[in-house]
Amino acid sequence: MDDLKDQADIVEMIDQRNFASIWVRDVPLFDPNFGDAGQVFDPFVYLAYLAARTKNVSLATGSAIFTLRHPMDLAKSASSIDVLSGGRLILGIASGDRAIEFPAYGIDANHRDVRFRETVEFFRNFIQHPRPSIQSSLGQVKGVEMLPKPATGDIPLIVTRSSQQSDGWIAENSDGWLTLSGSNSRCIWSPEALRKNRLLA
């Protein structure tokens, strides 16, 4: 925790120096055998805190584990932060890679590919439509609305690694793709997402 005590001050300086974004991780449980604990704090609580201390920098998860969270909770947290920050949220999303977390949540890790796809579809429908009609293994929704809606009507979703998905699914259902190869990483954005986030004219 001592390593983190000045982190928000650093983020504030980053914001003042016009960096493009800051990224926080979603690590629900510390597994000493895995090697790291992320930034310790819940990513949505921490991003809300950082949103209050910054004005310009994009606030991103790298990555929110969509298989371990319910899409309604993800939508409510993400949309709230997006509105409170003036539309600065970017969601890096993943299916999870820490084996110890799945049984703790009562989720079968062998089916995380399907759960990831279902969560993305549910999440998108829930934040984009005024009164969505959703029939999913994750829940049924009809005749209600989730508020607030995102500041710009949507929140960019960037898939991390493959998240157990095909390249075609990622291209069709996400706004970007964060690939990791050894020590190098790169982010591939769709033209629509670049325009939406004012990164392309």
N, C-alpha and C positions, 0 to 999 in steps of 0.2 A: 504493500500500500504506500510505503514511503516514496516509491518510484513514481507514483501517480499524483502526489499531492500538488505539484505545480503544473500538471498537464493542462488544466483549463486556462492558466495564464499563458502558456505557450500557444494554445489554440487562439486566444485573443490576439496575440502578436501576429500569428499567421494570417488572421482575418485582416488586420491593419496593413499587412504587407501584400495584400491582393493575391494570396494563394487561391487556387481554384476550389479545392475541397479538402475536407478532413474525413477520415474513415475510422469507424469503430467496429469492434468485433462482437459477435454473439456467441458467447461460451457459457452455457448455463451451469455446467459442472466442471470443477477442476479435477482432472485426472492426472495424478503425478506421473503416470506411465506415458502420457501423451506429450508432456513437455512444457506446456505453457497454459496460462489462465486467461489469455486475452487481456482486455483492459479492466477486467473484474466487474465493472458495473453493468447493469442491464442496459443494452444499447439504446432502447427507446427513452428510458429515463435520462440517461446521460446525454443523448442528443437534444432532449428538451432543455436540459441545463445549459448545454453549449449554445443552443439557439438563442437563449436569453443573454448570452455574453458576446454574441457576434452579430454582424449586420449583413455581410456579403458572402462569406464562404459557403459553398455547398456542403450539406451535412449528409454523410453517406454511411450505410452499413456495409461491412465487408467481411462476412455476409450474414444477413438474418437467416436463421435456419427455419425455412418455411415448413419443413416436415414436423417440427417439434412444437409449433404454435398453431392455434386455431386461426383460420383466416379472418373471422370477425374481429378477434382481438388485434391481429396484425393490422387490419384496415382501420380500426378506431385509433390505435396508437400512431400509425403512420400518417393518417390524415390530420390528426390533431397537431403533430409536430410540423407537418407541411404548412398548415394554416398559420400556426404561431410563428413560424420562421419566415413567412412571406414566400412560400413556394420553393424552399431550398433543399428539400429532401430528395435523396436518391437512394433507392433500395438495391444494394447488392444482395442477391438471394442464393441460397444453397440448400442441398438436400441433407447435409450433415455428414461428418466423417469420423465422429468420436463414438465408437461402438458402445461405450458405457452409458451414453445418454438415452439411447432408444429404449432399453428395458425400464429405465427410471421413469420414463413418460408412458410406459405401457404401449409402445409402438414397435411394430415388427420392422426391423431395419431392412429385411429382405424385400419389403414392399414400399420402401421410401421413394422409389421412382414414381409409382402411381400416386402416392399421397402428395408428392411435390407438385405433380401436374394438376391434381384436383385442388390443391391449395391456391395455386396461381390462378386457375379459372374462377374459383369462388371469390378470391380477393379482388380480381379485376371487375367482376360483375358487381360486387358489393360497393366498390368505390365509384364506379362509372355511371351506374343507373340510379335514377331517383327512387324507384320502388322495384328492386330486382325480384325476379322469380327464380329461385335457385333450388334445384333438387340434386343433392349430392350425398355421398356417404358421410360427409363431414357435417351435414345439417341441411335443413329445409327452411327457406325464407320466402315469405309472400306477404305483400301488403304493408311492409314496414320500410323505413328508410334509415340509413346510417348517416349520422351527422357528426362532425362537419364533413363536407366533401373536400377533396384536395383543392388547394388554392388555384391550380390551373386545370382542374378537372381530371387529372390523372397523376400518377407517381411513376417515374421511370423505374423499370425493373431490369437489373443487369444480372444475368446468370453467371455464377462462379464455377469455373471448370466446366464439367459436363453436367453436374448434378444428376447423374444417371439418365440424361436425356440425349436424344439424337441431335445432330447438328441442325437438321430440318426443323425439329420441334423448337429449338432455341431461336432459330431465325424467325419462325412464325409467331412465337409467343412472348418474346422479350424485346427490350429496347436496346440491349447491349450484351456483350459477352466478355467477361473477364477471364482470360486464360492464364494459366500458370505453367511455366516450363522451367524447371530448375530454379535458378535465382532470378530469372527474367519473368516479368509479367507484362501483359498488355491488355488494353481495354478496347473492344471493337463496338462502336455505336452504330445504330441504324441512322440513316439520314433524317428520318422523322424525329428521332430522339434528339439528335444534334440541333435541329431547328427549334424544337420545343424548349431545350435548355440553353438556347441562345449561344450555341457553340459553332453554329454554321449559319451563314446568311441565307 
